[in-house]
Amino acid sequence: MPARERPLAELVVTSPRVAPVDATLRLETPEGIDVELRPAGPVARGLAIMIDEAIAWVVSIAIAIALSVFGEAGVGVYFVVYFLIEWFYPVLFEVLRHGQTPGKAALGLRVVSDDATPIGWSDSLVRNLLRVVDFLPLGYLAGVVSVVTTRHFQRLGDLAAGSLVVHADRVDRFAAEARAAIRTDRAEADRRLGAAPLPLPLAVAERRSLVGFAERQADLSDERILELTDLLEPLSGATGEEGRRRVVRMANGIAGVDG
Amino acid sequence: MKQRVFEEQRSTRWEEFAGLVEKLDGSTGRRLAKADREALASFPERYRELCRDLAVAQERHYSLPLLDRLNRLALDGHRILYTRDSNLVLRSVRFFAWDFPRAVRRDGLAVSIATGLFLVPALVVAAMITWSPELVYSVIPGGRVQEFEEMYDPAARVLGENRDAGTDLAMFGFYIMNNIGIAFRAYASGLVFGLGSAVVLINNGFLLGGVAAHLVSIGFTVTFASFVIGHGAFELTAIVLSGAAGLRLGWSLIAPGARTRWASLRHAASETVTIVYGVFAMLVVAALLEAFWSSKGAVLPEIKFAVGGTFWALVFAYFAFVGRGGSASARAGGGDGR
């Protein structure tokens, strides 16, 4: 095995208990565990708003056309409907549909309270009423500035209501099933490779990365997998498919797979 | 314990929990089948077990995909367990009998200032126009002045014609859209250190004072007064209250007291939203009255004055007396906010 030029530990981020540098928010729940939320940034939120406004616009035009046959009474009903859409369209979806308006659902976002509980009526009302201020002076400029400068991507309405817009982590069911099928096939084959001891002591984070890599192979292309295991050549002593097998065997050893 | 062994021991439990989450996610608690309701009873315990598993996995530094999966399940469970399910009727009754008038009294200073910001400009403009009637055109655009004159011209009512029901409904819808929109904006713009609310109140004060003084000066007093008094008790009060709530929002940023500015804003927002709900209800009533009652030419002005006066008295009595008394703990609690 060729001598290593640099200690492996330098290539890997140390202890995952250090505060994450990205926008992940870690909360302690009443049960004493830490759960992680991923607040969504301005681009995703902006796209979601645009989709919602387009939908609201189309719906209100459709209703206007439908009501036009009723003459003046229809005009009155239309005013009420327009009012409800203008102020309450987001509120209804946020409270009744697990924090997802159609625009947010399309982007995989969700509105939650900042303690990870679902958003309530009052908070949803506050955050949507204050859209008026977020819109100032033009095109949500105040809101964008607020999202970009606060720690957890909150606009002014979110700050007042104690809410967050997070990535919903709702896995696309079809893709998940497809991946699960690949995963079990490969997992079976990898399991049969058996376990191997590590050639040198590794830190906790490094061991965790190896096991994580072995588990995530279904999400990567074959070329990418080999590219990654080739990087581990100082550890495994081989490249290509043989290198991958050795890395997987080491991961099996760490995870306790017997083969 | 190695990760695989850990996973094998517990994976059935996790899958059952995921299935339970899916079932509960798609329905409110009441509409579950009987078998599901029994499963529901075990939900808190299962959730606690899952939390233990997640904590153990975190401590033992198991792989990130596993932690991801458990984290996702935990978030779903947390979300379902802490969804508040409450009786809407009870809360509505409690709101009107208790939360709303107490909230208004609690923010009495803001309400007084808002009243001043509304009435003082109104009185000033009214005095100006009474003294020099052509000043009305400096305060209100000429086109709108003419609109108001046409609306309140007694000659239009001399034949006692009523609007048809369709027009009434159209006006109702218009008042809902217009007035409640103004009230919401009066509230929300208070975020800009209270300035937005102040501007809305002052503007509406100018408008009311200007229109009132002008119509009096050309002799339309009775039609105007009998129209306004019917719904004014609700509409004017609501505008003032929403402005007061906005002022409170702005003030929470200027003088946050012992909290950080954002925490102070959060606190003020959650307290003032009670007033916003009440304002909404009052303006719906005002819109109903304005569309279906105030403009009825067939009703004698005397009756309208009597009814309108009664409404004013009721509104004042409501905010002054309803919801008084009660225990200290109830006083310490907030409205039906978060």
HADDOCK unambig.tbl for C-alpha pairs under 7 A between the chains (distance, minus, plus):
assign (segid A and resid 31 and name CA) (segid B and resid 48 and name CA) 6.94 0.50 0.50
assign (segid A and resid 31 and name CA) (segid B and resid 51 and name CA) 6.86 0.50 0.50
assign (segid A and resid 33 and name CA) (segid B and resid 51 and name CA) 6.24 0.50 0.50
assign (segid A and resid 33 and name CA) (segid B and resid 55 and name CA) 5.83 0.50 0.50
assign (segid A and resid 35 and name CA) (segid B and resid 71 and name CA) 5.90 0.50 0.50
assign (segid A and resid 35 and name CA) (segid B and resid 75 and name CA) 6.74 0.50 0.50
assign (segid A and resid 36 and name CA) (segid B and resid 71 and name CA) 6.95 0.50 0.50
assign (segid A and resid 72 and name CA) (segid B and resid 166 and name CA) 4.98 0.50 0.50
assign (segid A and resid 72 and name CA) (segid B and resid 167 and name CA) 5.55 0.50 0.50
assign (segid A and resid 72 and name CA) (segid B and resid 170 and name CA) 5.64 0.50 0.50
assign (segid A and resid 73 and name CA) (segid B and resid 166 and name CA) 4.11 0.50 0.50
assign (segid A and resid 73 and name CA) (segid B and resid 167 and name CA) 6.35 0.50 0.50
assign (segid A and resid 73 and name CA) (segid B and resid 169 and name CA) 5.28 0.50 0.50
assign (segid A and resid 73 and name CA) (segid B and resid 170 and name CA) 5.41 0.50 0.50
assign (segid A and resid 75 and name CA) (segid B and resid 170 and name CA) 5.29 0.50 0.50
assign (segid A and resid 76 and name CA) (segid B and resid 169 and name CA) 4.92 0.50 0.50
assign (segid A and resid 76 and name CA) (segid B and resid 170 and name CA) 3.25 0.50 0.50
assign (segid A and resid 76 and name CA) (segid B and resid 171 and name CA) 6.27 0.50 0.50
assign (segid A and resid 76 and name CA) (segid B and resid 172 and name CA) 6.27 0.50 0.50
assign (segid A and resid 76 and name CA) (segid B and resid 173 and name CA) 4.20 0.50 0.50
assign (segid A and resid 76 and name CA) (segid B and resid 174 and name CA) 6.44 0.50 0.50
assign (segid A and resid 77 and name CA) (segid B and resid 170 and name CA) 6.91 0.50 0.50
assign (segid A and resid 77 and name CA) (segid B and resid 173 and name CA) 5.94 0.50 0.50
assign (segid A and resid 79 and name CA) (segid B and resid 173 and name CA) 4.70 0.50 0.50
assign (segid A and resid 79 and name CA) (segid B and resid 174 and name CA) 5.67 0.50 0.50
assign (segid A and resid 79 and name CA) (segid B and resid 177 and name CA) 5.96 0.50 0.50
assign (segid A and resid 80 and name CA) (segid B and resid 173 and name CA) 4.86 0.50 0.50
assign (segid A and resid 80 and name CA) (segid B and resid 176 and name CA) 6.35 0.50 0.50
assign (segid A and resid 80 and name CA) (segid B and resid 177 and name CA) 6.15 0.50 0.50
assign (segid A and resid 83 and name CA) (segid B and resid 177 and name CA) 5.01 0.50 0.50
assign (segid A and resid 116 and name CA) (segid B and resid 79 and name CA) 6.84 0.50 0.50
assign (segid A and resid 117 and name CA) (segid B and resid 78 and name CA) 6.80 0.50 0.50
assign (segid A and resid 117 and name CA) (segid B and resid 79 and name CA) 5.15 0.50 0.50
assign (segid A and resid 117 and name CA) (segid B and resid 82 and name CA) 6.00 0.50 0.50
assign (segid A and resid 117 and name CA) (segid B and resid 83 and name CA) 6.85 0.50 0.50
assign (segid A and resid 118 and name CA) (segid B and resid 79 and name CA) 5.84 0.50 0.50
assign (segid A and resid 118 and name CA) (segid B and resid 83 and name CA) 6.06 0.50 0.50
assign (segid A and resid 120 and name CA) (segid B and resid 338 and name CA) 6.65 0.50 0.50
assign (segid A and resid 122 and name CA) (segid B and resid 273 and name CA) 6.49 0.50 0.50
assign (segid A and resid 122 and name CA) (segid B and resid 337 and name CA) 5.51 0.50 0.50
assign (segid A and resid 122 and name CA) (segid B and resid 338 and name CA) 6.65 0.50 0.50
assign (segid A and resid 123 and name CA) (segid B and resid 338 and name CA) 6.82 0.50 0.50
assign (segid A and resid 126 and name CA) (segid B and resid 269 and name CA) 6.95 0.50 0.50
assign (segid A and resid 126 and name CA) (segid B and resid 273 and name CA) 6.73 0.50 0.50
assign (segid A and resid 129 and name CA) (segid B and resid 184 and name CA) 6.63 0.50 0.50
assign (segid A and resid 129 and name CA) (segid B and resid 188 and name CA) 6.02 0.50 0.50
assign (segid A and resid 130 and name CA) (segid B and resid 188 and name CA) 5.06 0.50 0.50
assign (segid A and resid 132 and name CA) (segid B and resid 185 and name CA) 6.88 0.50 0.50
assign (segid A and resid 132 and name CA) (segid B and resid 188 and name CA) 6.37 0.50 0.50
assign (segid A and resid 133 and name CA) (segid B and resid 188 and name CA) 6.44 0.50 0.50
assign (segid A and resid 133 and name CA) (segid B and resid 189 and name CA) 6.00 0.50 0.50
assign (segid A and resid 159 and name CA) (segid B and resid 262 and name CA) 6.59 0.50 0.50
assign (segid A and resid 159 and name CA) (segid B and resid 266 and name CA) 6.79 0.50 0.50
assign (segid A and resid 160 and name CA) (segid B and resid 265 and name CA) 5.59 0.50 0.50
assign (segid A and resid 160 and name CA) (segid B and resid 266 and name CA) 4.47 0.50 0.50
assign (segid A and resid 160 and name CA) (segid B and resid 269 and name CA) 5.94 0.50 0.50
assign (segid A and resid 161 and name CA) (segid B and resid 266 and name CA) 5.89 0.50 0.50
assign (segid A and resid 161 and name CA) (segid B and resid 269 and name CA) 6.76 0.50 0.50
assign (segid A and resid 162 and name CA) (segid B and resid 266 and name CA) 6.53 0.50 0.50
assign (segid A and resid 208 and name CA) (segid B and resid 61 and name CA) 6.66 0.50 0.50
assign (segid A and resid 208 and name CA) (segid B and resid 62 and name CA) 6.24 0.50 0.50
assign (segid A and resid 208 and name CA) (segid B and resid 63 and name CA) 5.05 0.50 0.50
assign (segid A and resid 209 and name CA) (segid B and resid 63 and name CA) 6.94 0.50 0.50
assign (segid A and resid 211 and name CA) (segid B and resid 63 and name CA) 5.83 0.50 0.50
assign (segid A and resid 212 and name CA) (segid B and resid 63 and name CA) 4.92 0.50 0.50
assign (segid A and resid 212 and name CA) (segid B and resid 64 and name CA) 5.78 0.50 0.50
assign (segid A and resid 212 and name CA) (segid B and resid 65 and name CA) 6.22 0.50 0.50
assign (segid A and resid 255 and name CA) (segid B and resid 2 and name CA) 5.32 0.50 0.50
assign (segid A and resid 255 and name CA) (segid B and resid 3 and name CA) 4.84 0.50 0.50
assign (segid A and resid 255 and name CA) (segid B and resid 4 and name CA) 5.53 0.50 0.50
assign (segid A and resid 256 and name CA) (segid B and resid 2 and name CA) 4.95 0.50 0.50
assign (segid A and resid 256 and name CA) (segid B and resid 3 and name CA) 6.28 0.50 0.50
assign (segid A and resid 256 and name CA) (segid B and resid 4 and name CA) 5.55 0.50 0.50
assign (segid A and resid 256 and name CA) (segid B and resid 5 and name CA) 6.76 0.50 0.50
assign (segid A and resid 257 and name CA) (segid B and resid 4 and name CA) 6.10 0.50 0.50
